[in-house]
Amino acid sequence: MSPSPTLAKQEPSRDHAAPGRAYPGITSKLEAGSAALHLETEVYGAPPLIVTTIFCRGRLIRSTRIQLSDAMKRFATQVAGEAIEFTHKEAQERIRLLVAQKNDEWQRKQGESAPLALLFMKAVDAYASGDAKSSLEVFEMLACLWPDEPRVQRSLQSLRLEEGN
């Protein structure tokens, strides 16, 4: 008994859709020992059929047909999963762009005080997490760096009263 020939697969090529056809065809070549098999898959007819033909040395070896609607039903779950994943990634990208745009707008409005505003947020976060001492230290530093900001002065005053200073 001779061993079965190994198949060497070539990347399929995608033909451009012919005029009047909605779908491009796919052609690939498989090496089976000394023979070369040519596969062609295209959509034909109404209702549309997916037709796959296999040729060896120019002779038709096999042809299969399946209605496009049946093939779509078969792969509906896969397609739906891909559609959900695509939509999710698209939404993530829109959110990233929106956040980046809002950050840019915020930094333009803050101008040179943007780093100080970030320090302000760190002080607020420290206070919110129960670390009033660290919050007070950061607000005291901010009072020196950003003396004209009323929120810094009010926060510093409140913290000093709370600490008893």
C-alpha positions in Angstrom: 0.0 0.0 0.0 1.5 3.3 -1.0 1.4 6.3 1.3 -1.1 9.0 0.5 0.4 12.0 -1.2 1.0 15.1 1.0 -0.8 18.2 0.0 1.2 21.4 -0.2 -1.2 24.3 0.0 -0.7 27.6 -1.7 -2.3 30.8 -0.5 -5.7 31.3 -2.2 -6.0 34.2 -4.5 -9.1 36.3 -4.6 -10.4 37.4 -8.0 -12.2 40.6 -8.3 -15.9 40.3 -8.8 -16.8 40.2 -12.4 -19.3 42.8 -13.7 -22.8 41.7 -12.5 -21.4 39.5 -9.8 -21.6 40.6 -6.2 -18.9 38.3 -4.8 -15.3 37.7 -5.9 -14.2 34.2 -6.6 -11.3 32.4 -4.8 -8.8 30.2 -6.6 -6.0 28.1 -5.0 -3.6 25.4 -6.0 -2.7 22.3 -4.0 0.2 20.1 -4.8 -0.6 16.4 -4.4 2.6 14.5 -5.1 3.4 15.1 -8.8 -0.2 16.4 -9.6 -1.5 19.9 -9.0 -5.1 20.4 -8.0 -6.8 23.7 -8.8 -9.7 24.7 -6.7 -12.2 27.5 -7.7 -15.0 28.7 -5.5 -17.5 31.3 -6.8 -21.1 32.4 -6.4 -23.4 31.8 -9.3 -27.0 32.1 -10.2 -30.3 33.1 -8.7 -30.9 32.0 -6.0 -27.1 32.3 -5.4 -25.1 29.1 -5.1 -21.6 28.7 -3.8 -19.9 26.4 -6.4 -16.6 24.8 -5.7 -14.8 23.0 -8.6 -11.7 20.9 -8.4 -9.5 20.3 -11.5 -6.5 18.2 -12.1 -4.5 18.6 -15.3 -7.4 20.6 -16.8 -10.0 17.9 -16.1 -12.9 18.4 -13.8 -12.5 16.1 -10.8 -15.4 17.2 -8.6 -17.9 20.0 -8.2 -20.0 20.9 -5.2 -22.9 23.3 -4.8 -24.6 24.8 -1.8 -27.1 27.5 -1.6 -25.6 30.7 -0.3 -28.5 31.1 2.2 -27.7 27.6 3.6 -24.0 28.4 4.0 -24.9 31.6 5.7 -27.2 29.7 8.2 -24.3 27.3 8.9 -21.9 30.1 9.7 -24.4 32.5 11.3 -23.1 31.9 14.8 -19.5 32.6 13.7 -20.5 35.6 11.7 -22.6 37.0 14.6 -19.6 36.5 16.9 -17.3 38.3 14.5 -19.9 41.1 14.1 -20.2 41.5 17.9 -16.4 41.5 18.3 -16.0 44.1 15.5 -18.7 46.3 17.0 -17.2 46.1 20.4 -13.7 47.0 19.2 -15.2 49.8 17.2 -16.9 51.2 20.3 -13.7 50.9 22.3 -11.9 52.9 19.7 -14.6 55.6 19.6 -14.4 55.9 23.4 -10.6 56.1 23.3 -10.8 58.9 20.7 -13.4 60.7 22.7 -11.4 60.5 25.9 -8.2 61.7 24.1 -10.2 64.6 22.6 -11.6 65.5 26.0 -8.2 65.3 27.6 -6.7 67.6 24.9 -9.6 70.1 25.4 -9.1 70.0 29.2 -5.4 70.5 28.9 -5.8 73.4 26.5 -8.3 75.1 28.9 -5.9 74.5 31.8 -2.9 75.7 29.9 0.2 75.8 32.2 -1.9 74.8 35.2 -2.6 71.2 33.8 0.1 69.5 35.9 -1.2 71.4 39.0 -4.7 70.2 38.3 -3.4 66.7 38.3 -1.8 67.3 41.7 -5.1 68.7 42.9 -6.8 65.4 41.9 -4.1 63.4 43.7 -4.8 65.4 46.9 -8.5 64.8 46.5 -8.0 61.1 45.9 -5.7 60.9 49.0 -8.4 62.5 51.1 -11.1 60.3 49.7 -9.1 57.2 50.6 -8.8 58.3 54.2 -5.2 59.7 54.0 -5.9 63.3 55.2 -2.2 63.8 56.2 -1.0 63.2 52.6 -3.8 65.2 51.2 -2.9 68.2 53.5 0.8 67.9 52.4 -0.1 68.0 48.7 -2.6 70.9 49.2 0.1 72.9 51.1 2.5 72.4 48.2 -0.3 73.4 45.8 -1.0 76.6 47.8 2.7 77.6 47.1 2.6 76.7 43.4 -1.0 77.8 42.6 -1.8 80.6 45.1 -4.6 82.1 43.0 -6.7 78.9 42.8 -9.6 79.3 45.2 -10.4 75.6 45.4 -6.9 74.9 46.7 -7.2 77.6 49.3 -10.7 76.3 50.4 -9.5 72.7 50.5 -6.4 73.6 52.5 -8.5 75.6 55.0 -11.0 72.8 55.5 -8.2 70.2 56.0 -6.4 72.5 58.5 -9.6 72.9 60.5 -10.2 69.1 60.4 -6.6 68.4 61.5 -6.8 71.1 64.2 -4.0 73.2 62.7 
